[in-house]
């Protein structure tokens, strides 16, 4: 059959978008996601009195700890929280003056018994991190007071709980949309009619575009409302400008506290924007994966099961290879969509044993996009060649 139109049909795309937004299940799932996100933020919220006190104190003391900060802190009006703030910030020193990333590298190699090329790559990565540490030292980034003792709770609520949940919800909705819109005609029994129409099987390109636009729109809507909920509950105020490398924020490694060192200087606000942007790419990767499953299986339920099983097997193998110290396989398995989502709280940092190169999460995302795009082209070719029945 000769294909009449090669370019996407805007009218068909708009109709497919309306079809997706008309699903009652989408609205219900979206509301449940927002309710769940509100519960996540509300559950992690506490001690607003001290947080509000630190925000007000910053107006007098400034946001950079040191001798001047200590002097101004002593002049603050009497309060139940003043002594707590003084104790937490008194004599603060720049932690990056003495920090050597190679000590962390040796700790990882000895603690996890890593050898071979993963060990060499790990050592190279932490050698590269020395430049970042020197830059953070020059910026006095660790002396940013942030929210003082509440900084860890404030940032963990956002980056370790809310953001992974928002991205996971975006992934689920993206896969659901991909499978629904790809297999809608099969579910309704109209596939032969649609595939023999003037547009023919090329309609799947219109469906792909429509579903992708809807998936990203719903993801950004969920992210925006969830961040608004977080802002209303926590009310960070000017703490949004806090450096992510403040000494009050850290990561745990083998029972030790290590500074949070991203490959670029981020504030709390810019780091959130970067995480959500890469989250959108992750959602798109899973959307393409779901669409590939729909084209191959011709059954939405089987397609969803296929994507779920592959993701579960991927994560299971990562855990298994890590527990058995098979580090070569472990590091290779991390370059996958499921592992990309799993590492959300460590994005844009050295990622410990979960990464061997700087900016690995970005490189892994580009790799997954390339592989999924190639797989999608093959699936379209397969779909155009196979029988309708």
Order of alpha helices (4+ residues) and beta strands (2+ residues): alpha-alpha-alpha-alpha-alpha-alpha-alpha-alpha-alpha-alpha-alpha-alpha-beta-beta-alpha-alpha-alpha-alpha-alpha
